[in-house]
Amino acid sequence: MLAESVQNIRDLGLFETVESRLEAIDGSQRYQLHISLKEKFYLIPLPRLGLNSDGETSYGASLEWDNIAGLNQRVKFVWERRQLQDESLGEREVFRLNYDYPRICGSLWNGGFFTNNTRVPVEEAPEDGGRTYVSKTQRHGISLGRQLSPNGQTKGWFIEGSAFYLFDDNEPRTSVPELAGGSTWAMSFGARYENRQLFTYTEQGVQFEIGLELSLPIANPDFAYNRLAGEWRYVTPGLAGKEHHSVIYRAGFGIFNGGIPEQTGFSNRSSNLRGLKKGEIEGNALLFGSVEYLLPVHRKTPSLRYGLFLDVAVFGRDYTELCACDLQYSVGAVLVWRPRKLVKVELRGEYGYNINQKSSRPGGGLTRF
C-alpha cells in the first residue's frame, strides 16, 4: 500500500523526487511515515522559434502554468506568427488559450474551456484572380469529463466531452465565395483508458482513447461534418537491465466525413507519419502504426535521450479505399529532452525520411506527457 501511494504521488508529475521512510516510535509497535517531496517549476514562459524544411519560419511565445492553487489546474497560452511557404499567403497568426481543472472541488469531475483564433492574409496573383481576403478560423468551447475510478489521474477509465463554436471562413465572403465556409456548433465525446507509471525521465504503461466529433443541426449551420478517431500507445522498458531505455508502440485510425469546403480530415503530421512534406499525401481516412526506441545520450544525463523510429500509414479518400497496397513507410531519428525541473514538459526534435516519396522533413516541438 505504501509503494502504491508513493507511485500515485509520482504520477501527478508535479515533483522532482518523492521519497518515503518509516520510523519506529520508541516503546510501541507503531511507525511514523515521512514523505519528502521536491517540487518542480510551475510557471514556464517559453519563446517559440522555428524553421522547417518547407522554408517556413515562425516566432512567438507561450506561457504554461501548472498546479494553480495547488490543485493541479493548468493554463496554457500560445501566440505565434508563421511565414508560410506559399507566396500568396501572409503570416499566419495564432492565439490559443486552454484551461483545465482536474478533480473539481475534490470530486472525480474534470472541467475546462478553450479558445483558438487563427488568421491568414491571402493575396492572389493576377493570373489567379488577384483577390485579397483574410482566411479566419475560430474554435471556442467548454469541456467536461469524469474519472470513473478514484485510483489516480493516470489509472483507470475517463469519459469526456465538449461543446464548441466553430468558424472557418474568409473575409469578405464576397471575395472568394467558393471558399466560404461559415460557422457551426459542434460536440465531441470521448473515452480514455490509462494504466501508466510516471518516473522522473521515463514512463511505462498503456493508453487507449477513442473520440467522436460531430456538428450539430442548430442555429442554421453553414456546413456539417463528423470525425471518428482512435489511438493506442504502449510504453515498455527497452533492453533488459538498461535504465531509462524505452520502446514506444503506437497505432491508430481516423475517419472524416463532410466538412468545410476543401478541408481534408487527416494529413501528414508528426502524430501519424513523419518525414512527409506538406501536401504530398492527404485523405479523409487513415490507419497508422509506429515503433520508437529511446535511450540516454549518456548514463549520467538521462534527461536527454535519442532514438530511432519507424512509421507506417495508409491514407484514403474514405475508409473503403484504405488498402495495404498503398502503405507509406517513414524512418528517422529523434532527440528528446525531458527537464527534471519542469512540470510535465517534453521537448522533442525529429527528422524523418519517407521511403515511398523519397522526401524528408524535420519536426517536433514542446509536448506534454
Summary of the structure (lengths in Angstrom):
residues: 369
radius of gyration: 23.0
end to end distance: 25.4
largest distance: 93.1
contacts: 1114
relative contact order: 0.10
helix: 7%
strand: 62%
